[in-house]
Amino acid sequence: MMQWREGVVEQVRDRWPGAVEYAVRLAGPAGGVVRALAYTEVVGEPEVGDRVLLNASALLRGLGTGGLAFVVAAPDRLPADPPAQDGHIVKARYTPQQQMFMAVDEQDSPHHATLTSGPAVDVELDGMPVVVADLHSALPAVLAGIRAERPDAVVAYVMTDGGALPVAFSRTVAALREAGWLAGTVTVGQAYGGDHEAVTLHSGLLAARHVLDADVVVVTQGPGNVGTGTRWGYTGVAAGEALNAVSTLHGRGVAALRVSDADPRERHRGISHHSTTAYGRICLVPADVVAIDPSDDFEALVLRQAQELVAEASGTAVVVQVEGEGLDESLATSPVRLSTMGRGVEEDRAAFRYSAAAGRWAARLLSE
């Protein structure tokens, strides 16, 4: 069950498009000040001194990505009704905070005709490279690899609903948009808040190509991967399903390996078992699994693991190798701090290098 708390806003701590973080003093004998996030499109923008109702479940459980309270309502300062709109696609369906959006693929959308005729039907993705990654933290590293090769490439981000549902939760996306590294975002399934909404990943990919005019697309879930330590019980399985969708739409799937040389859990050292499952068992179609030309024992290990992965794969994935030189320099240009599972690039360099390598390969495919 949800754990409710009530408090009073004491301070605005931070803000970015679609979200404001507050310091909220809790009511009652427990007291104390907690971090609380408000999605402004959902609950408006509380002010200092306002009473707020909080969902404190993740905070009280000490979760990582979601370890803060969320403002459910500012009951004494309810936001005004939004302007009337024609959209009728409901996301976060049948929850108290469900919302209605104009999806790019619904009949009333100005883009409906684009997605039901012409190139979106005749050629679909037409060979467009689509980089798929397990973790949201791979996104800036993939983009760094793309931009180092093709700074002129138009890149869109398609966010699936395996992690955070509101794209506004991601300060990374907000900063990448501000820096001009992303041309636009599409939120698919139950995820919401992108420049465009789409009902499915398939229509989201088509929107990225034919509405945002992307040259390359990156697909990841939002922040907050869920894992259970079992083969199938993690939200990153969607990476394999995403590659299936890319192939169905005649795109070029590029698999970014989840790699670590620092994770204390053996199942995530070298190539994570998440990548092995997603790309080796769930992906049933051709895809490029990107490895780095070995320059040390660890990279040689990852290459062997990648070759074993595709040899045992259910689909027809192949290993492609790119040189590692220059990847660190490209990562250094990131406008956001690189961090995965609480580790920065200094602690887990390999995690980001392999994501950047996938971006490098995708950029080179543009010249084919």
C-alpha positions as a printed NumPy array, in Angstrom:
array([[  0.   ,   0.   ,   0.   ],
       [  1.018,   3.599,  -0.519],
       [  2.504,   5.325,   2.519],
       [  1.037,   8.803,   2.876],
       [  2.632,  11.777,   4.589],
       [  1.604,  15.396,   4.989],
       [  3.963,  18.356,   5.157],
       [  4.631,  22.006,   4.432],
       [  6.889,  23.292,   1.68 ],
       [  9.938,  25.018,   3.182],
       [ 12.178,  25.579,   0.179],
       [ 12.481,  25.182,  -3.577],
       [ 15.616,  23.064,  -4.052],
       [ 15.774,  22.68 ,  -7.807],
       [ 13.68 ,  22.869, -10.935],
       [ 13.837,  21.681, -14.541],
       [ 11.215,  21.404, -17.286],
       [  8.153,  19.636, -15.917],
       [  9.376,  19.151, -12.343],
       [ 10.241,  21.032,  -9.161],
       [ 12.09 ,  19.571,  -6.19 ],
       [ 11.188,  20.882,  -2.732],
       [ 12.321,  20.59 ,   0.843],
       [  9.192,  19.633,   2.76 ],
       [  8.877,  19.528,   6.55 ],
       [  6.755,  16.584,   7.593],
       [  3.835,  17.069,   9.963],
       [  3.381,  15.061,  13.117],
       [  5.735,  13.755,  15.763],
       [  8.14 ,  12.23 ,  13.233],
       [  8.842,  15.645,  11.718],
       [ 11.992,  16.101,   9.714],
       [ 12.646,  17.573,   6.28 ],
       [ 12.502,  15.411,   3.149],
       [ 13.105,  15.89 ,  -0.549],
       [  9.858,  15.877,  -2.514],
       [  9.266,  16.093,  -6.252],
       [  6.25 ,  17.69 ,  -7.914],
       [  5.359,  17.115, -11.554],
       [  4.009,  20.51 , -12.506],
       [  1.772,  19.217, -15.293],
       [  0.083,  16.915, -12.783],
       [ -0.149,  18.834,  -9.488],
       [  0.743,  22.394, -10.442],
       [  3.545,  24.255,  -8.671],
       [  3.253,  24.468,  -4.883],
       [  4.735,  27.502,  -3.159],
       [  6.704,  27.899,   0.06 ],
       [  4.267,  27.586,   2.942],
       [  1.79 ,  25.378,   1.059],
       [  0.466,  22.199,   2.625],
       [  1.212,  19.15 ,   0.474],
       [  0.208,  15.504,   0.531],
       [  3.057,  13.123,  -0.253],
       [  3.572,   9.562,  -1.438],
       [  6.546,   8.606,   0.732],
       [  6.706,   4.872,  -0.03 ],
       [  9.978,   4.816,  -1.989],
       [ 11.602,   7.308,   0.373],
       [ 10.748,   5.246,   3.441],
       [ 12.052,   2.074,   1.788],
       [ 15.347,   3.776,   0.926],
       [ 15.157,   3.066,  -2.788],
       [ 17.848,   4.484,  -5.062],
       [ 16.484,   6.224,  -8.141],
       [ 13.047,   6.701,  -6.604],
       [ 14.273,   7.485,  -3.1  ],
       [ 12.367,  10.695,  -2.571],
       [  8.788,  11.652,  -1.803],
       [  6.329,  12.654,  -4.523],
       [  3.778,  15.418,  -4.222],
       [  0.337,  13.906,  -4.761],
       [ -1.554,  17.166,  -4.286],
       [ -1.342,  20.653,  -2.857],
       [ -4.971,  20.609,  -1.62 ],
       [ -5.091,  24.309,  -0.793],
       [ -3.655,  25.347,  -4.183],
       [ -5.154,  23.089,  -6.825],
       [ -4.003,  23.885, -10.359],
       [ -6.43 ,  25.35 , -12.875],
       [ -7.911,  23.052, -15.487],
       [ -5.664,  22.79 , -18.531],
       [ -6.869,  24.195, -21.856],
       [ -9.312,  21.951, -23.68 ],
       [ -7.674,  19.561, -26.122],
       [ -8.822,  16.919, -28.549],
       [ -6.547,  14.117, -27.393],
       [ -8.186,  11.136, -25.757],
       [ -5.349,   8.674, -25.081],
       [ -5.14 ,   8.002, -21.338],
       [ -1.794,   7.165, -19.739],
       [ -1.112,   5.968, -16.201],
       [ -4.493,   4.415, -16.864],
       [ -6.906,   3.675, -14.04 ],
       [ -4.659,   5.213, -11.414],
       [ -5.707,   8.297,  -9.424],
       [ -3.291,  10.392, -11.486],
       [ -4.236,   9.179, -14.949],
       [ -3.955,  11.858, -17.626],
       [ -5.255,  12.371, -21.129],
       [ -2.96 ,  13.207, -24.035],
       [ -3.016,  13.8  , -27.761],
       [ -1.07 ,  10.824, -29.077],
       [  0.751,  11.226, -32.348],
       [ -0.974,   8.145, -33.755],
       [ -4.606,   8.829, -32.8  ],
       [ -7.184,   9.931, -35.344],
       [ -7.401,  13.566, -34.198],
       [ -3.64 ,  14.078, -34.274],
       [ -2.258,  16.408, -36.939],
       [  0.316,  13.69 , -37.585],
       [ -2.174,  10.853, -38.072],
       [ -2.032,  11.123, -41.862],
       [  1.789,  11.108, -41.776],
       [  1.755,   7.788, -39.953],
       [ -0.928,   6.154, -42.092],
       [  0.321,   6.98 , -45.586],
       [  3.448,   7.825, -47.533],
       [  6.92 ,   6.847, -46.3  ],
       [  5.725,   5.764, -42.845],
       [  3.79 ,   2.98 , -44.572],
       [  5.817,   2.442, -47.743],
       [  9.334,   2.253, -46.258],
       [  8.666,   2.515, -42.499],
       [ 12.06 ,   3.14 , -40.846],
       [ 13.921,   2.574, -44.126],
       [ 17.103,   1.264, -42.524],
       [ 17.389,   4.007, -39.901],
       [ 19.833,   3.065, -37.106],
       [ 18.13 ,   2.599, -33.744],
       [ 20.358,   2.165, -30.699],
       [ 18.716,   0.145, -27.936],
       [ 20.055,   0.089, -24.38 ],
       [ 18.949,  -1.518, -21.128],
       [ 19.538,   1.392, -18.735],
       [ 18.516,   5.049, -18.995],
       [ 22.033,   6.007, -17.892],
       [ 23.347,   4.813, -21.267],
       [ 21.55 ,   7.63 , -23.102],
       [ 24.125,  10.46 , -22.799],
       [ 27.001,   8.088, -23.535],
       [ 25.298,   6.788, -26.697],
       [ 24.698,  10.374, -27.795],
       [ 28.341,  11.272, -27.133],
       [ 29.426,   8.463, -29.439],
       [ 27.034,   9.592, -32.157],
       [ 28.028,  13.239, -31.955],
       [ 31.741,  12.504, -32.056],
       [ 31.225,  10.928, -35.492],
       [ 28.258,  12.889, -36.822],
       [ 27.624,  16.128, -34.914],
       [ 25.07 ,  17.076, -37.576],
       [ 22.908,  13.985, -37.016],
       [ 19.326,  14.571, -35.889],
       [ 18.798,  12.302, -32.883],
       [ 15.486,  11.515, -31.169],
       [ 14.896,   9.706, -27.913],
       [ 12.085,   7.183, -27.528],
       [ 11.363,   6.415, -23.858],
       [  9.637,   3.168, -22.997],
       [  7.645,   2.561, -19.825],
       [  9.838,   0.079, -17.958],
       [ 11.156,   2.67 , -15.504],
       [  9.895,   6.129, -14.612],
       [  6.692,   6.952, -16.475],
       [  7.055,  10.776, -16.56 ],
       [  9.939,  11.896, -18.76 ],
       [ 10.097,  14.943, -16.477],
       [ 11.714,  12.714, -13.828],
       [ 14.865,  12.634, -15.967],
       [ 17.093,  15.651, -15.417],
       [ 19.368,  13.991, -17.955],
       [ 16.799,  14.361, -20.738],
       [ 16.091,  17.964, -19.738],
       [ 19.791,  18.837, -19.872],
       [ 20.37 ,  16.998, -23.16 ],
       [ 17.476,  18.892, -24.723],
       [ 18.832,  22.196, -23.437],
       [ 22.276,  21.386, -24.832],
       [ 20.815,  20.599, -28.252],
       [ 21.889,  16.964, -28.138],
       [ 18.327,  15.737, -28.692],
       [ 15.966,  16.952, -31.4  ],
       [ 12.938,  15.644, -29.532],
       [ 11.442,  12.921, -27.376],
       [  8.627,  10.427, -27.829],
       [  7.101,   8.72 , -24.779],
       [  5.442,   5.399, -25.541],
       [  3.125,   2.964, -23.785],
       [  2.337,   4.257, -20.291],
       [  5.298,   6.676, -20.306],
       [  4.283,  10.294, -20.823],
       [  5.464,  13.877, -21.093],
       [  7.569,  13.725, -24.267],
       [  7.342,  16.149, -27.149],
       [  5.087,  13.52 , -28.674],
       [  3.063,  10.719, -27.124],
       [  2.594,   7.356, -28.829],
       [  0.436,   4.373, -27.987],
       [  3.099,   1.77 , -28.797],
       [  6.831,   1.554, -29.354],
       [  6.194,   0.82 , -33.015],
       [  4.253,   4.016, -33.632],
       [  6.731,   5.908, -31.448],
       [  9.607,   4.793, -33.671],
       [  7.698,   5.843, -36.772],
       [  6.958,   9.216, -35.172],
       [ 10.635,   9.725, -34.376],
       [ 11.529,   9.045, -38.011],
       [  8.7  ,  10.764, -39.873],
       [  7.507,  13.476, -37.47 ],
       [ 10.774,  14.463, -35.784],
       [ 12.792,  13.648, -38.946],
       [ 15.406,  11.787, -36.939],
       [ 18.49 ,  10.287, -38.545],
       [ 19.158,   8.102, -35.492],
       [ 16.918,   7.049, -32.598],
       [ 17.922,   5.926, -29.118],
       [ 15.505,   3.69 , -27.182],
       [ 15.772,   3.111, -23.441],
       [ 13.416,   2.87 , -20.515],
       [ 13.117,   5.823, -18.159],
       [ 15.213,   6.08 , -14.994],
       [ 14.598,   3.431, -12.369],
       [ 15.33 ,  -0.02 , -13.772],
       [ 13.661,  -2.847, -11.835],
       [ 15.57 ,  -6.077, -11.35 ],
       [ 15.101,  -9.176,  -9.213],
       [ 18.322, -11.111,  -9.742],
       [ 16.442, -13.62 , -11.923],
       [ 16.844, -14.22 , -15.645],
       [ 13.459, -12.854, -16.67 ],
       [ 12.422, -10.592, -13.821],
       [ 13.791,  -7.219, -14.889],
       [ 12.395,  -4.381, -16.941],
       [ 15.357,  -4.349, -19.302],
       [ 13.876,  -7.347, -21.136],
       [ 12.205,  -4.602, -23.183],
       [ 15.56 ,  -4.005, -24.908],
       [ 15.209,  -7.298, -26.768],
       [ 11.594,  -6.565, -27.596],
       [ 12.618,  -3.136, -28.899],
       [ 15.063,  -4.713, -31.344],
       [ 12.262,  -6.961, -32.588],
       [ 10.125,  -3.859, -33.205],
       [ 12.96 ,  -2.104, -35.046],
       [ 13.403,  -5.047, -37.392],
       [  9.658,  -5.373, -37.949],
       [  9.667,  -1.754, -39.153],
       [ 12.73 ,  -2.29 , -41.372],
       [ 15.143,  -0.358, -39.201],
       [ 18.733,  -1.244, -38.302],
       [ 18.928,  -2.416, -34.701],
       [ 22.096,  -1.569, -32.753],
       [ 22.417,  -3.269, -29.359],
       [ 24.332,  -1.335, -26.709],
       [ 25.83 ,  -3.832, -24.305],
       [ 25.427,  -3.352, -20.576],
       [ 28.993,  -3.821, -19.39 ],
       [ 30.75 ,  -3.195, -16.099],
       [ 34.22 ,  -3.661, -14.702],
       [ 33.171,  -2.35 , -11.281],
       [ 29.774,  -3.784, -10.343],
       [ 30.161,  -5.871,  -7.179],
       [ 27.553,  -8.36 ,  -8.422],
       [ 29.141, -11.126, -10.454],
       [ 26.125, -11.414, -12.79 ],
       [ 26.787,  -7.856, -14.021],
       [ 30.575,  -8.078, -14.469],
       [ 31.748,  -8.036, -18.057],
       [ 28.541,  -8.308, -20.091],
       [ 25.579,  -8.209, -17.736],
       [ 23.221, -11.165, -17.717],
       [ 20.55 ,  -8.59 , -18.612],
       [ 22.159,  -8.051, -22.024],
       [ 22.715, -11.775, -22.462],
       [ 19.015, -12.435, -21.942],
       [ 17.644,  -9.462, -23.889],
       [ 19.893,  -9.827, -26.915],
       [ 20.52 , -13.563, -26.785],
       [ 17.065, -14.925, -25.945],
       [ 14.425, -12.232, -26.498],
       [ 15.757, -10.621, -29.677],
       [ 14.679, -12.886, -32.545],
       [ 15.882, -10.739, -35.443],
       [ 19.089,  -9.376, -36.988],
       [ 20.883,  -6.845, -34.805],
       [ 24.392,  -5.422, -34.444],
       [ 25.875,  -6.146, -31.02 ],
       [ 28.669,  -3.61 , -30.587],
       [ 31.963,  -4.516, -28.929],
       [ 35.257,  -2.64 , -28.686],
       [ 38.446,  -3.812, -30.402],
       [ 40.349,  -5.262, -27.424],
       [ 43.246,  -3.27 , -26.034],
       [ 43.357,  -5.033, -22.654],
       [ 42.273,  -8.251, -20.972],
       [ 38.884,  -6.887, -19.916],
       [ 37.918,  -5.802, -23.44 ],
       [ 39.098,  -9.182, -24.756],
       [ 36.82 , -10.857, -22.198],
       [ 33.843,  -8.73 , -23.274],
       [ 34.485,  -9.556, -26.933],
       [ 34.515, -13.287, -26.155],
       [ 31.332, -12.93 , -24.15 ],
       [ 29.679, -11.041, -27.022],
       [ 30.692, -13.719, -29.499],
       [ 29.303, -16.415, -27.209],
       [ 26.097, -14.404, -26.825],
       [ 25.418, -14.22 , -30.561],
       [ 26.507, -17.833, -31.132],
       [ 23.794, -18.977, -28.74 ],
       [ 21.251, -16.31 , -29.685],
       [ 17.691, -17.11 , -30.7  ],
       [ 17.935, -14.556, -33.517],
       [ 20.605, -13.618, -36.041],
       [ 22.558, -10.985, -34.155],
       [ 26.16 , -10.358, -35.163],
       [ 29.084,  -8.831, -33.295],
       [ 30.558,  -5.674, -34.793],
       [ 33.758,  -4.166, -33.455],
       [ 34.74 ,  -0.522, -33.272],
       [ 38.017,   0.95 , -32.103],
       [ 38.162,   2.268, -28.566],
       [ 40.386,   5.232, -29.306],
       [ 38.623,   8.541, -28.803],
       [ 35.694,   7.173, -26.811],
       [ 36.896,   8.706, -23.554],
       [ 37.288,  12.069, -25.24 ],
       [ 33.76 ,  11.881, -26.62 ],
       [ 32.383,  10.998, -23.173],
       [ 34.145,  14.019, -21.708],
       [ 31.988,  16.291, -23.878],
       [ 28.75 ,  15.154, -22.204],
       [ 26.687,  18.091, -20.909],
       [ 25.432,  15.903, -18.04 ],
       [ 27.282,  13.954, -15.391],
       [ 27.641,  10.319, -16.42 ],
       [ 26.366,   7.99 , -13.71 ],
       [ 25.091,   4.427, -13.65 ],
       [ 23.937,   2.532, -10.558],
       [ 25.516,   5.302,  -8.47 ],
       [ 28.911,   5.018, -10.18 ],
       [ 30.484,   7.735, -12.288],
       [ 32.772,   7.341, -15.262],
       [ 35.799,   7.283, -12.961],
       [ 34.41 ,   4.246, -11.108],
       [ 32.902,   2.324, -14.032],
       [ 34.531,   3.556, -17.223],
       [ 33.593,   0.47 , -19.236],
       [ 29.858,   1.006, -18.751],
       [ 29.989,   4.267, -20.648],
       [ 32.598,   3.303, -23.239],
       [ 30.469,   0.444, -24.577],
       [ 27.421,   2.698, -24.811],
       [ 29.474,   5.297, -26.653],
       [ 30.791,   2.559, -28.968],
       [ 27.209,   1.682, -29.922],
       [ 26.585,   5.344, -30.718],
       [ 29.764,   5.483, -32.81 ],
       [ 28.623,   2.469, -34.836],
       [ 25.138,   3.889, -35.383],
       [ 26.621,   7.151, -36.665],
       [ 28.828,   5.274, -39.129],
       [ 25.799,   3.424, -40.474],
       [ 24.47 ,   6.775, -41.682],
       [ 27.192,   6.776, -44.325],
       [ 26.311,   3.369, -45.731]])
